[in-house]
């Protein structure tokens, strides 16, 4: 038998150790699915403040990472992804990562983020070399790891790592690692790399552009988003670069961790249930209403939101529509953090409508599970959504999503068909307060007037397989293609 494919994941987040959104979920779940298929996968991520670092194994030695004229010294700790043998290596550097926030205070970014994540990308390759792990593919995630493919093609020249293929995955194109031209110095690369074929982008330094230029193949997290980002409205200034690499760009829909997100086994919820017996969902709804301080009423539609409270998620539109939505006979619970202005507006609304709207301006994984299980509908009116996971969690829990038809939302939610009762949710095309209100009203009227259709949609939604098993096989084929591109003589059969 041939040796297993060796994959090095480089990412700034990895659940359950640290996450701010879908990136962390993907990096915490996809390696486990790949490992179940026999791949040798290792993950490298920073050691941040607040982690349970005392429970991690400390590896011997000092990690010396060259960054230009200086060398940054760090350490490495190790754990394994829960339920697997996949090792996660945490690069430790107190100056860079022992801070209150991952990327900066809400709405802000640390001024040295380029330097911090240049260290991560270079450290991942230095670490792999130190432990004798030469990957077939370096899989870098978002701009924070975008220098890894660049380093494979540059500083690794003449070394074993230079033979590695690279895959760069875009989780959110809005964030690109942009700075002034002088930021090239923080990468440890010469100023000659600040050119229009690498880092220079309309006079700025742009890590994501360089990653797009240097990676063997590029992927993003849903087929629809892969098409959308090649257009000016959603291309965030890089649509031309993405069209240039259209033949190398793949849209692979994320999966969900179907062991953590399973209403039949979930330890966070009041009662467990499955599609054949939904009694437990009614108990979860009553428990969520009580937890939120709302009237425990089975006869009222309960809407749930678990989100970052930012414009990307359409929260400003939700705020504008909220008075009219709450005038319906509904209840709403919302959980999340984000833009202080939007949080304040939501808080004011919750104070005025405390009998039907409860806001938790925090993040709690356990409460997120309880909202998914207890709500009747899940609101996700995103302006754009590369993939989205919460709508897939909702489908698994029989909580019908109300979403905008964009990105991964369009790929995963089937719009309700009134004539037949088919579908798994409700879609709005235009993102404005009237359209959002009308779509919520459509969903709520369906809940009251056609409960048999709602029950059918719930069963259909819960029967879908959105696990990582399928996506893992698609990624395996992508890795094989990348290796074949890098080494035509070593083409690996797609699994």
PyMOL commands that set and color helices and strands:
alter all, ss='L'
color gray80, all
select helices_A, chain A and resi 22-36+53-55+94-97+113-130+143-145+147-153+160-163+181-187+191-193+207-214+223-228+239-244+246-248+279-291+311-313+315-327+340-352+365-374+390-396+407-412+433-449+451-463+468-486+488-490
alter helices_A, ss='H'
color red, helices_A
select strands_A, chain A and resi 6-10+40-46+57-58+63-67+70-80+87-92+137-141+165-170+178-179+200-201+204-206+217-220+249-251+301-309+330-338+357-360+377-380+400-404+425-428
alter strands_A, ss='S'
color yellow, strands_A
deselect
rebuild
show_as cartoon
